[in-house]
Amino acid sequence: MAKSASSSASPTPAVPALPASYEAALQELEELVDSLESGQLPLDQLLTGYQRGAQLLKFCRDKLEAVETQIKVLEGTELKPWVQE
């Protein structure tokens, strides 16, 4: 019997879970940017960090879009500018 190719292949790296909240994602993203900008990371960690940053950025944008949609629903079909009092 031939061995399957998957037994000799290295396992794929686990994708980190998304943060529980927008604030947690933003904090992780800020820390990640600081470490990327430090210039002290090896190339493979830079790539991994960039990919994680893109994932976190999408998560934050999706959360903001969801809130924007809720505001539209709350105020009818027109999105009104939010004015801080």
C-alpha positions as CSV (number, residue, x, y, z in Angstrom):
1,M,0.0,0.0,0.0
2,A,1.2,3.5,-0.8
3,K,1.4,6.1,1.9
4,S,-0.7,9.2,1.5
5,A,1.0,12.4,0.6
6,S,-0.6,14.2,3.5
7,S,1.3,12.1,6.1
8,S,4.6,13.5,4.9
9,A,3.5,17.0,4.4
10,S,4.0,19.5,7.2
11,P,0.8,20.6,8.9
12,T,-0.7,24.0,7.9
13,P,-0.3,26.7,10.5
14,A,-3.4,27.4,12.6
15,V,-5.2,30.6,11.8
16,P,-5.5,32.7,15.0
17,A,-9.1,33.2,16.1
18,L,-10.7,36.6,15.6
19,P,-10.9,38.8,18.6
20,A,-14.1,39.0,20.6
21,S,-14.7,42.7,20.1
22,Y,-13.8,45.6,17.8
23,E,-11.8,47.1,20.6
24,A,-9.7,44.0,21.1
25,A,-9.1,43.7,17.4
26,L,-8.0,47.4,17.2
27,Q,-5.6,46.9,20.1
28,E,-4.1,43.8,18.6
29,L,-3.8,45.7,15.3
30,E,-2.0,48.6,16.9
31,E,0.4,46.3,18.6
32,L,1.0,44.4,15.4
33,V,1.7,47.7,13.5
34,D,4.2,48.7,16.2
35,S,6.1,45.4,15.9
36,L,6.1,45.5,12.1
37,E,7.4,49.1,12.0
38,S,10.2,48.2,14.5
39,G,12.1,46.6,11.6
40,Q,13.3,43.8,14.0
41,L,11.1,40.9,12.7
42,P,12.5,38.3,10.3
43,L,10.9,38.2,6.9
44,D,8.6,35.2,7.5
45,Q,7.2,36.9,10.7
46,L,6.7,40.1,8.7
47,L,4.6,38.2,6.2
48,T,2.6,36.4,8.9
49,G,2.1,39.8,10.7
50,Y,1.0,41.5,7.5
51,Q,-1.5,38.7,6.8
52,R,-2.9,38.9,10.4
53,G,-3.1,42.7,10.1
54,A,-5.1,42.3,6.9
55,Q,-7.4,39.9,8.7
56,L,-7.8,42.2,11.7
57,L,-8.4,45.2,9.4
58,K,-11.2,43.4,7.6
59,F,-12.7,42.4,10.9
60,C,-12.8,46.0,12.1
61,R,-14.2,47.3,8.9
62,D,-16.9,44.6,8.9
63,K,-17.9,45.6,12.5
64,L,-18.0,49.3,11.6
65,E,-20.1,48.5,8.6
66,A,-22.5,46.5,10.7
67,V,-22.9,49.4,13.1
68,E,-23.5,51.8,10.2
69,T,-26.2,49.5,8.9
70,Q,-27.9,49.4,12.3
71,I,-27.8,53.2,12.4
72,K,-29.5,53.3,9.0
73,V,-32.2,51.0,10.2
74,L,-32.7,53.1,13.4
75,E,-33.0,56.3,11.4
76,G,-34.9,55.0,8.4
77,T,-33.3,54.6,5.0
78,E,-31.1,57.7,5.2
79,L,-27.8,57.6,7.0
80,K,-27.6,60.9,9.0
81,P,-24.2,62.3,10.2
82,W,-23.5,61.6,13.8
83,V,-22.9,64.8,15.7
84,Q,-21.2,64.5,19.1
85,E,-22.8,66.8,21.6
